[in-house]
Structures are given as C-alpha cells and as structure tokens.
C-alpha cells in the first residue's frame, strides 16, 4: 500500500490520505488466513515507513479497516471484535465488567 498520510487537523488525532500534504507512506502486506464465517482476513502488515496510525489508516483507506479499530473502522467492523462486556448481575444487581484479550 503506497498512500501518503497527513494529519487531519480538524479531527485530531485522526490521520488522512492526502496526495498534496501527505508524507510518503508504504506498508507491505501478506494474507495469512480467511475466515468465511465472519468474512474477515488475518493480514500480516509491515510498515516500511513509520507514520502515526499508518497501518490503521492504510487498511481503512483501501476499504479493509481493522476489526475492532475504534478510530478508523465503522460501527459494524468495530462490533466484530467486542473486547469489553459490562452488565448487571441478574441476582445481585452488582455491575460486572469483563475484558478479553485478542486471540492472536
């Protein structure tokens, strides 16, 4: 992926693809596995340059935002990787919060 990245000053800390003001940014990628059930693909990403949010911006820019990405993915993609769950215990009413780490 060879797309120039610039700060989105109006929506900081976000970054955008900007052909005029963006700095050169290159990411190499390789497909590792596809999950037909969730229609997701595990990708190995290697940033050649080191721009802020580079991997996240590049993947979102090509239409493949990272699952669970709170900044660049839409709600449907974020929902594919819920890692926090909070609810009230049905018997005690106590508020419980659970967190799960990524499986990779």
N, C-alpha and C positions, 0 to 999 in steps of 0.2 A: 504494500500500500504506500503510495507516494503522494501525499497530500500535505500542503503547507498549513501549519497551525498558528493561530493568533489568539490573544486574549479577547474574550467577549466582555469589554469594559462595562457595558450596561448590565450584564448579568454575572458579574464575578461571583464565584471563582471559575465559571464555565469558560471553555475554550471553543473556538470555532475553526472551520476550514475557511481560509481566506487567501485567495490566489494573489491578492495585491500586497497585503500587510503580513501575511503568514510567513513563518520561518520554515525552511525545508524540513520535512519530517518523513522518515521512512521506517516502515515496520515490515519485517518478514513474517510470514505465517505458514502454518502447515496444519492440515486437517488430521486429527488423531482418531476421532470416533464420531459416529452419528447415532443419536437416539431417536428412533422412529416414533416411539410412544409420546415423547414431549416435543418432537420436531426441533431438537437442539443439537448443536455440534460442539464437541470439545476441540478447541483450537490451541495450538502452541504458537505463542506470539514472541517475537524477538525484536525489540526496538533497536534500530540501527542508530537513530538519534535519540536524544533524551528529553523530549519536550514534556511539559506538565500535562498530565492526563492523556498522553499520546495514544496509548493502546485503547483506552475507552473512547476517545474522540474518533480515532481511525475506524474502529469497528462500527460505531454508530453512524459514521458518515457513509459507509458502504452498505448500510441497511441491515447490519447484524449486531445490534447493541448487545453488550454483555448481560447475561442473565443476572438479575438482582442489582444492576447498576442504578443507584439512586439519583445520579445526576444526568445521565445521557440516555437511559432507556425509558420507554413509555411504561405506563402502568401495567400493561399486560405482560411485558417482558420482566419487569421487576417482580411481578407476582409469581413467576416461575421458580423463584428461589427464596421463599419466605424463611428467614432465619430467626425471627423473633415471634414468639407467641405469648400473649398475655390474656388471662381470663380470670374470672372469679370462681373459686372452688364451689361446686354445687352444694356441698353440705355445710361448709363453714363460712362461705362468703369471702374468705381471705383471697386477696389479689395475688395471683401467681404469675411469674414471668419466666419463660423458658427460652433458652437460646441454643441453637445448634450450629456447629462449625461446618464449613464446607467439606464435602466428601472427597476432596482431592488435595 
